[in-house]
């Protein structure tokens, strides 16, 4: 098994979050499978679990990132 370097880890995590956001909009958390997420990110199912212990944690991480991004954008718009 090949270990991921820091750059690869970031790219994979970003791709997983991108997929999570897409799937949550299309079909919701319950109907999204880890198999769909790993296919989207082009990684193995085993590799998925190096990043997240469950799909729910991936979705939680994705939602938190989105909320922080939205909050930062709002602050910039207000000149804060």
C-alpha positions as CSV (number, residue, x, y, z in Angstrom):
1,X,0.0,0.0,0.0
2,X,1.3,3.4,-0.9
3,X,1.2,6.2,1.7
4,X,-0.1,9.6,0.6
5,X,2.1,12.6,0.9
6,X,0.7,15.9,2.4
7,X,-0.3,17.3,-1.0
8,X,-2.1,14.1,-2.1
9,X,-3.9,14.0,1.3
10,X,-5.1,17.5,0.8
11,X,-6.2,16.8,-2.8
12,X,-8.1,13.6,-1.8
13,X,-9.8,15.3,1.2
14,X,-10.9,18.2,-1.1
15,X,-12.2,15.7,-3.6
16,X,-14.1,13.8,-0.9
17,X,-15.6,17.0,0.4
18,X,-16.5,18.1,-3.1
19,X,-18.3,14.7,-3.7
20,X,-20.0,14.9,-0.3
21,X,-21.4,18.4,-1.1
22,X,-22.6,17.2,-4.5
23,X,-24.2,14.0,-3.2
24,X,-25.8,15.7,-0.2
25,X,-27.5,18.1,-2.7
26,X,-28.6,15.3,-5.1
27,X,-29.7,12.5,-2.7
28,X,-28.9,13.3,0.9
29,X,-26.7,11.6,3.4
30,X,-28.7,8.5,4.0
31,X,-28.8,7.5,0.3
32,X,-25.1,8.3,-0.4
33,X,-22.8,5.3,0.0
34,X,-19.1,5.2,0.8
35,X,-18.8,3.3,-2.5
36,X,-20.1,6.4,-4.4
37,X,-17.8,8.7,-2.5
38,X,-14.7,6.7,-3.2
39,X,-15.6,6.3,-6.8
40,X,-16.0,10.1,-7.1
41,X,-12.6,10.7,-5.4
42,X,-10.9,7.8,-7.3
43,X,-9.6,6.1,-4.2
44,X,-10.1,2.7,-2.6
45,X,-12.7,2.1,0.1
46,X,-9.8,1.3,2.5
47,X,-8.2,4.6,1.7
48,X,-11.4,6.4,2.6
49,X,-11.1,5.1,6.1
50,X,-7.6,6.7,6.4
51,X,-9.4,10.0,6.1
52,X,-12.8,9.4,7.8
53,X,-14.1,6.7,10.1
54,X,-17.6,7.1,8.6
55,X,-19.4,8.9,5.8
56,X,-21.3,10.9,8.4
57,X,-18.0,12.4,9.6
58,X,-17.1,13.4,6.1
59,X,-20.5,15.1,5.7
60,X,-20.1,16.8,9.0
61,X,-16.6,18.1,8.1
62,X,-17.9,19.2,4.7
63,X,-20.9,21.1,6.3
64,X,-18.6,22.8,8.8
65,X,-16.2,23.9,6.0
66,X,-19.1,25.3,4.1
67,X,-20.4,27.2,7.1
68,X,-17.0,28.7,7.8
69,X,-16.6,29.7,4.2
70,X,-20.0,31.3,4.2
71,X,-19.3,33.1,7.5
72,X,-15.9,34.4,6.2
73,X,-17.5,35.6,2.9
74,X,-20.2,37.4,4.9
75,X,-17.6,39.0,7.2
76,X,-15.6,40.2,4.1
77,X,-18.7,41.7,2.6
78,X,-19.4,43.6,5.8
79,X,-15.8,44.8,6.0
80,X,-15.2,42.9,9.3
